């Protein structure tokens, strides 16, 4: 997903408020891709999602569209916690409800680093997420998603 915003202007970020039609179109396209190209995987790592309600709207759309197409609902659940990005984009997961989610962890949200001038700055504007889970009784997996980017404190001056 790229800069997947909703219809609500959030004055705390530099987000974009989409029209209802534009938002519906983005949900339709993403739902179609998840169902027909990705074949509704158990876990989807999502980048550049605005917030949890927007990711949940996508989960609801995929679930409803699957049923409308005569497919079983994947029953996706959305997991996202706000990061530090000034543009309001975050990373998260869509996970089928058949997967027993024990924990999700946002890693390094408050981690800082020392800049060359001696000042401290946040290291992660979009902190990575981890989803360590048992999958069935004999198999374990560990899913991680990280949307890399140049820390704003390191951006060259113009």
TINULUM-303520 format. One record per atom (N, C-alpha, C): chain; y, z, x; residue in three letters. Coordinates in steps of 0.001 Angstrom, whole numbers. Layout:
! residues N
chain	north	up	east	resn
A	Y	Z	X	Ala $
...
! end
This chain:
! residues 158
chain	north	up	east	resn
A	-1160	0	861	Unk $
A	0	0	0	Unk $
A	1228	0	911	Unk $
A	2247	-650	497	Unk $
A	3462	-629	1283	Unk $
A	4617	-174	401	Unk $
A	5208	959	791	Unk $
A	6349	1533	85	Unk $
A	6116	1504	-1433	Unk $
A	5062	2197	-1862	Unk $
A	4636	2209	-3266	Unk $
A	5419	3296	-3989	Unk $
A	6515	2889	-4614	Unk $
A	7408	3810	-5306	Unk $
A	7221	3733	-6811	Unk $
A	7727	4766	-7499	Unk $
A	7664	4818	-8956	Unk $
A	9010	4408	-9549	Unk $
A	9245	4765	-10801	Unk $
A	10464	4369	-11511	Unk $
A	11559	5436	-11450	Unk $
A	11296	6525	-10753	Unk $
A	12237	7646	-10718	Unk $
A	12970	7685	-9386	Unk $
A	14287	7754	-9438	Unk $
A	15084	7875	-8218	Unk $
A	15044	9328	-7740	Unk $
A	14602	9529	-6526	Unk $
A	14565	10865	-5932	Unk $
A	15747	10982	-4974	Unk $
A	16784	11721	-5345	Unk $
A	17975	11797	-4501	Unk $
A	17729	12472	-3153	Unk $
A	16608	13156	-2985	Unk $
A	16317	13820	-1716	Unk $
A	15753	12858	-668	Unk $
A	15416	11627	-1081	Unk $
A	14874	10637	-150	Unk $
A	15609	9321	-319	Unk $
A	15329	8393	586	Unk $
A	15919	7059	453	Unk $
A	14902	6125	-198	Unk $
A	14343	6571	-1321	Unk $
A	13349	5776	-2026	Unk $
A	14011	4693	-2864	Unk $
A	13188	3889	-3477	Unk $
A	13639	2840	-4377	Unk $
A	13058	3153	-5750	Unk $
A	13882	3122	-6771	Unk $
A	13391	3314	-8139	Unk $
A	13080	1937	-8723	Unk $
A	11803	1691	-8982	Unk $
A	11384	409	-9528	Unk $
A	11659	348	-11024	Unk $
A	11767	-861	-11545	Unk $
A	11810	-1015	-12993	Unk $
A	10405	-720	-13522	Unk $
A	10304	-440	-14796	Unk $
A	8995	-167	-15394	Unk $
A	8067	-1372	-15233	Unk $
A	8610	-2576	-15366	Unk $
A	7797	-3790	-15222	Unk $
A	7315	-3943	-13779	Unk $
A	8196	-3719	-12826	Unk $
A	7807	-3841	-11414	Unk $
A	6740	-2807	-11045	Unk $
A	6887	-1594	-11540	Unk $
A	5901	-545	-11265	Unk $
A	4554	-909	-11893	Unk $
A	4577	-1370	-13131	Unk $
A	3337	-1781	-13808	Unk $
A	2659	-2925	-13054	Unk $
A	3450	-3873	-12558	Unk $
A	2892	-4988	-11785	Unk $
A	2227	-4502	-10506	Unk $
A	2856	-3556	-9823	Unk $
A	2268	-3015	-8589	Unk $
A	978	-2267	-8901	Unk $
A	970	-1485	-9976	Unk $
A	-254	-792	-10374	Unk $
A	-1366	-1792	-10707	Unk $
A	-1020	-2850	-11437	Unk $
A	-2013	-3869	-11795	Unk $
A	-2630	-4512	-10557	Unk $
A	-1774	-4915	-9620	Unk $
A	-2258	-5581	-8406	Unk $
A	-3123	-4647	-7568	Unk $
A	-2681	-3426	-7404	Unk $
A	-3456	-2472	-6604	Unk $
A	-4786	-2164	-7278	Unk $
A	-4781	-1991	-8593	Unk $
A	-6022	-1731	-9321	Unk $
A	-6999	-2886	-9157	Unk $
A	-6508	-4081	-9302	Unk $
A	-7365	-5258	-9157	Unk $
A	-7957	-5336	-7753	Unk $
A	-7146	-5077	-6745	Unk $
A	-7634	-5123	-5359	Unk $
A	-8684	-4035	-5106	Unk $
A	-8429	-2846	-5592	Unk $
A	-9374	-1741	-5384	Unk $
A	-10706	-2038	-6069	Unk $
A	-10653	-2598	-7264	Unk $
A	-11885	-2843	-8019	Unk $
A	-12624	-4097	-7580	Unk $
A	-11905	-5175	-7253	Unk $
A	-12582	-6448	-6988	Unk $
A	-12714	-6795	-5514	Unk $
A	-11827	-6321	-4693	Unk $
A	-11906	-6612	-3256	Unk $
A	-12603	-5469	-2516	Unk $
A	-12176	-4253	-2787	Unk $
A	-12781	-3097	-2120	Unk $
A	-14045	-2597	-2827	Unk $
A	-14279	-3066	-4040	Unk $
A	-15448	-2657	-4837	Unk $
A	-15505	-1151	-5073	Unk $
A	-14379	-579	-5447	Unk $
A	-14236	841	-5790	Unk $
A	-15015	1771	-4847	Unk $
A	-14563	1869	-3604	Unk $
A	-15255	2748	-2652	Unk $
A	-15137	4213	-3070	Unk $
A	-15990	5046	-2485	Unk $
A	-15975	6474	-2809	Unk $
A	-14670	7145	-2411	Unk $
A	-14129	6756	-1254	Unk $
A	-12909	7363	-721	Unk $
A	-11988	6249	-247	Unk $
A	-10713	6343	-613	Unk $
A	-9707	5383	-159	Unk $
A	-8575	6155	503	Unk $
A	-8284	5837	1743	Unk $
A	-7102	6380	2407	Unk $
A	-5903	5534	2026	Unk $
A	-4832	6169	1594	Unk $
A	-3655	5459	1088	Unk $
A	-2444	5807	1959	Unk $
A	-1720	4784	2370	Unk $
A	-503	4967	3158	Unk $
A	705	4499	2355	Unk $
A	1838	5077	2661	Unk $
A	3139	4697	2092	Unk $
A	3219	4882	581	Unk $
A	2588	5918	74	Unk $
A	2662	6274	-1342	Unk $
A	3799	7275	-1507	Unk $
A	4599	7122	-2557	Unk $
A	5781	7974	-2707	Unk $
A	5444	9447	-2922	Unk $
A	4541	9728	-3839	Unk $
A	4275	11133	-4165	Unk $
A	2964	11239	-4944	Unk $
A	2564	12464	-5223	Unk $
A	1307	12685	-5939	Unk $
A	1315	12075	-7340	Unk $
A	2367	12223	-8143	Unk $
A	2333	11585	-9471	Unk $
A	2168	10056	-9406	Unk $
A	2734	9423	-8397	Unk $
A	2591	7976	-8249	Unk $
A	1162	7624	-7870	Unk $
A	571	8391	-6954	Unk $
A	-823	8158	-6580	Unk $
A	-1754	8445	-7755	Unk $
A	-1447	9467	-8538	Unk $
A	-2267	9763	-9717	Unk $
A	-2148	8648	-10751	Unk $
A	-948	8056	-10882	Unk $
A	-780	6914	-11797	Unk $
A	-1677	5759	-11363	Unk $
A	-1790	5550	-10059	Unk $
A	-2684	4506	-9561	Unk $
A	-4138	4849	-9872	Unk $
A	-4533	6091	-9641	Unk $
A	-5903	6517	-9955	Unk $
A	-6194	6298	-11434	Unk $
A	-5280	6698	-12297	Unk $
A	-5465	6539	-13744	Unk $
A	-5591	5065	-14124	Unk $
A	-4796	4220	-13479	Unk $
A	-4821	2784	-13769	Unk $
A	-6159	2181	-13352	Unk $
A	-6634	2510	-12164	Unk $
A	-7927	1981	-11702	Unk $
A	-9043	2451	-12631	Unk $
A	-9024	3726	-12979	Unk $
A	-10058	4279	-13867	Unk $
A	-10068	3564	-15215	Unk $
A	-8895	3385	-15812	Unk $
A	-8794	2733	-17124	Unk $
A	-9164	1255	-17052	Unk $
A	-8706	581	-15995	Unk $
A	-9000	-848	-15868	Unk $
A	-10486	-1100	-15655	Unk $
A	-11151	-222	-14925	Unk $
A	-12593	-375	-14715	Unk $
A	-13326	-312	-16061	Unk $
A	-12981	671	-16869	Unk $
A	-13617	824	-18181	Unk $
A	-13307	-384	-19065	Unk $
A	-12063	-846	-19046	Unk $
A	-11677	-2005	-19858	Unk $
A	-12421	-3268	-19432	Unk $
A	-12809	-3328	-18161	Unk $
A	-13546	-4489	-17645	Unk $
A	-15057	-4324	-17804	Unk $
A	-15489	-3250	-18497	Unk $
A	-16902	-3025	-18709	Unk $
A	-17622	-2417	-17518	Unk $
A	-16863	-1864	-16588	Unk $
A	-17425	-1211	-15417	Unk $
A	-17385	294	-15629	Unk $
A	-18214	1041	-14907	Unk $
A	-18094	2494	-15010	Unk $
A	-16783	2969	-14374	Unk $
A	-16208	3990	-14953	Unk $
A	-14988	4549	-14376	Unk $
A	-15310	5190	-13035	Unk $
A	-14525	4882	-11996	Unk $
A	-14741	5571	-10725	Unk $
A	-14261	7020	-10777	Unk $
A	-13491	7339	-11801	Unk $
A	-12953	8698	-11966	Unk $
A	-12264	9183	-10691	Unk $
A	-11373	8349	-10184	Unk $
A	-10652	8720	-8964	Unk $
A	-9755	9933	-9204	Unk $
A	-9716	10806	-8207	Unk $
A	-8779	11924	-8149	Unk $
A	-7802	11619	-7016	Unk $
A	-6551	11998	-7185	Unk $
A	-5530	11752	-6168	Unk $
A	-5259	13026	-5376	Unk $
A	-5116	12864	-4060	Unk $
A	-4781	13976	-3169	Unk $
A	-3629	13533	-2276	Unk $
A	-2520	14249	-2344	Unk $
A	-1351	13938	-1527	Unk $
A	-447	15164	-1498	Unk $
A	70	15471	-338	Unk $
A	1087	16510	-182	Unk $
A	2250	15853	557	Unk $
A	3450	16153	141	Unk $
A	4624	15552	759	Unk $
A	4664	15818	2263	Unk $
A	5071	14797	2992	Unk $
A	5271	14912	4434	Unk $
A	6744	15085	4744	Unk $
A	7177	14534	5865	Unk $
A	8556	14707	6325	Unk $
A	9364	13413	6325	Unk $
A	8817	12326	5834	Unk $
A	9471	11031	5934	Unk $
A	10720	10976	5056	Unk $
A	11849	10575	5645	Unk $
A	13106	10517	4892	Unk $
A	13089	9419	3835	Unk $
A	12210	8429	4016	Unk $
A	12081	7357	3040	Unk $
A	11177	7716	1883	Unk $
A	10571	8904	1938	Unk $
A	9765	9379	829	Unk $
A	8367	8798	762	Unk $
A	7845	8279	1892	Unk $
A	6485	7755	1859	Unk $
A	5531	8732	2534	Unk $
A	4313	8785	2015	Unk $
A	3329	9757	2475	Unk $
A	1955	9108	2547	Unk $
A	997	9873	3074	Unk $
A	-388	9436	3090	Unk $
A	-1201	10353	2181	Unk $
A	-2290	9823	1667	Unk $
A	-3143	10615	795	Unk $
A	-4482	9942	607	Unk $
A	-5256	10439	-334	Unk $
A	-6582	9903	-618	Unk $
A	-6782	9718	-2110	Unk $
A	-7545	8697	-2469	Unk $
A	-8165	8581	-3782	Unk $
A	-9645	8844	-3550	Unk $
A	-10218	9775	-4310	Unk $
A	-11610	10172	-4120	Unk $
A	-12301	10167	-5481	Unk $
A	-13461	9537	-5529	Unk $
A	-14232	9541	-6771	Unk $
A	-14625	10970	-7122	Unk $
A	-14628	11278	-8416	Unk $
A	-14937	12638	-8847	Unk $
A	-16382	13024	-8530	Unk $
A	-17245	12045	-8274	Unk $
A	-18629	12347	-7898	Unk $
A	-18705	13008	-6519	Unk $
A	-17648	12879	-5740	Unk $
A	-17586	13496	-4415	Unk $
A	-17049	14910	-4597	Unk $
A	-17777	15876	-4093	Unk $
A	-17364	17268	-4179	Unk $
A	-16329	17550	-3082	Unk $
A	-15075	17535	-3453	Unk $
A	-14002	17758	-2479	Unk $
A	-13879	19249	-2218	Unk $
A	-14188	19636	-1000	Unk $
A	-14115	21038	-602	Unk $
A	-12725	21371	-87	Unk $
A	-12165	20456	683	Unk $
A	-10820	20711	1214	Unk $
A	-10167	19403	1621	Unk $
A	-8867	19404	1602	Unk $
A	-8061	18352	2215	Unk $
A	-7055	19068	3103	Unk $
A	-6775	18478	4235	Unk $
A	-5906	19149	5194	Unk $
A	-4852	18182	5695	Unk $
A	-3613	18580	5564	Unk $
A	-2527	17841	6184	Unk $
A	-2345	18467	7564	Unk $
A	-2385	17652	8592	Unk $
A	-2403	18151	9964	Unk $
A	-1063	17905	10648	Unk $
A	-482	18949	11179	Unk $
A	693	18794	12030	Unk $
A	2013	18569	11325	Unk $
A	2131	18957	10061	Unk $
A	3390	18715	9344	Unk $
A	4572	19404	10027	Unk $
A	4359	20590	10522	Unk $
A	5461	21342	11130	Unk $
A	5430	21317	12653	Unk $
A	4579	20473	13241	Unk $
A	4491	20387	14696	Unk $
A	5769	19768	15254	Unk $
A	6286	20364	16293	Unk $
A	7499	19857	16931	Unk $
A	7203	19438	18369	Unk $
A	8135	18716	18933	Unk $
A	8054	18360	20341	Unk $
A	9438	18531	20958	Unk $
A	9463	18615	22264	Unk $
A	10714	18797	23007	Unk $
A	11229	17435	23428	Unk $
A	12416	17103	22990	Unk $
A	13029	15834	23344	Unk $
A	13598	15907	24761	Unk $
A	13865	14755	25371	Unk $
A	14419	14761	26734	Unk $
A	15725	15551	26876	Unk $
A	16496	15643	25784	Unk $
A	17760	16384	25860	Unk $
A	17569	17882	25650	Unk $
A	16298	18315	25449	Unk $
A	16007	19735	25278	Unk $
A	15932	20198	23840	Unk $
A	16338	19357	22901	Unk $
A	16275	19715	21484	Unk $
A	14846	19519	20964	Unk $
A	14511	20257	19929	Unk $
A	13198	20067	19308	Unk $
A	13334	19176	18079	Unk $
A	12262	18459	17781	Unk $
A	12237	17576	16615	Unk $
A	10829	17589	16030	Unk $
A	10720	17251	14761	Unk $
A	9405	17135	14127	Unk $
A	8638	15967	14737	Unk $
A	7378	16187	15022	Unk $
A	6540	15143	15611	Unk $
A	6079	14126	14569	Unk $
A	5725	14592	13375	Unk $
A	5132	13709	12364	Unk $
A	6021	13572	11141	Unk $
A	6515	12356	10904	Unk $
A	7239	12157	9649	Unk $
A	6268	11900	8502	Unk $
A	5118	11329	8808	Unk $
A	4049	11146	7819	Unk $
A	2788	11777	8413	Unk $
A	2635	13095	8268	Unk $
A	1521	13796	8907	Unk $
A	166	13256	8464	Unk $
A	-789	13209	9385	Unk $
A	-2129	12742	9028	Unk $
A	-2840	13711	8087	Unk $
A	-3807	13171	7371	Unk $
A	-4635	13931	6433	Unk $
A	-6075	13842	6854	Unk $
A	-6801	14907	6649	Unk $
A	-8233	14931	6915	Unk $
A	-8962	15379	5656	Unk $
A	-10135	14820	5477	Unk $
A	-10954	15113	4302	Unk $
A	-12386	15362	4776	Unk $
A	-12664	16549	5333	Unk $
A	-14038	16833	5767	Unk $
A	-14888	17208	4551	Unk $
A	-15981	16512	4354	Unk $
A	-16757	16717	3137	Unk $
A	-18242	16552	3359	Unk $
A	-19052	17310	2629	Unk $
A	-20470	16958	2587	Unk $
A	-20649	15814	1598	Unk $
A	-21459	14878	1943	Unk $
A	-21743	13769	1045	Unk $
A	-23242	13807	795	Unk $
A	-23640	14215	-381	Unk $
A	-25032	14467	-739	Unk $
A	-25538	15643	103	Unk $
A	-26788	15894	146	Unk $
A	-27263	17089	842	Unk $
A	-27608	16843	2303	Unk $
A	-27904	15615	2675	Unk $
A	-28342	15349	4040	Unk $
A	-27299	14633	4878	Unk $
A	-26181	14307	4311	Unk $
A	-25216	13470	5005	Unk $
A	-23836	14100	4936	Unk $
A	-23126	14095	6043	Unk $
A	-21742	14569	6067	Unk $
A	-20848	13454	6581	Unk $
A	-19618	13455	6119	Unk $
A	-18655	12513	6672	Unk $
A	-17333	13222	6857	Unk $
A	-16493	12614	7623	Unk $
A	-15153	13144	7868	Unk $
A	-14202	11967	7765	Unk $
A	-13333	11977	6778	Unk $
A	-12365	10901	6605	Unk $
A	-11006	11392	7084	Unk $
A	-10301	10529	7771	Unk $
A	-8958	10859	8229	Unk $
A	-8073	9646	8012	Unk $
A	-6810	9896	7717	Unk $
A	-5837	8816	7580	Unk $
A	-4567	9227	8285	Unk $
A	-4026	8289	9033	Unk $
A	-2776	8543	9741	Unk $
A	-1944	7281	9677	Unk $
A	-750	7394	9185	Unk $
A	185	6278	9152	Unk $
A	1129	6494	10317	Unk $
A	823	5857	11409	Unk $
A	1621	6047	12620	Unk $
A	3008	5473	12468	Unk $
A	3876	6012	13228	Unk $
A	5249	5530	13220	Unk $
A	6002	6159	14362	Unk $
A	7076	5594	14695	Unk $
A	7886	6130	15770	Unk $
A	8685	7303	15228	Unk $
A	8547	8487	15832	Unk $
A	9355	9613	15359	Unk $
A	10835	9239	15391	Unk $
A	11548	9610	14356	Unk $
A	12947	9221	14247	Unk $
A	13765	9736	15423	Unk $
A	13337	10867	15995	Unk $
A	14078	11425	17127	Unk $
A	13954	10540	18366	Unk $
A	12936	9675	18400	Unk $
A	12739	8809	19555	Unk $
A	13260	7399	19332	Unk $
A	13768	7134	18150	Unk $
A	14265	5790	17854	Unk $
A	15457	5470	18751	Unk $
A	15481	4243	19279	Unk $
A	16601	3881	20165	Unk $
A	17921	3864	19396	Unk $
A	18957	4236	20076	Unk $
A	20275	4184	19470	Unk $
A	20814	2773	19535	Unk $
A	21590	2378	18518	Unk $
A	22154	1022	18485	Unk $
A	23591	1053	18898	Unk $
! end
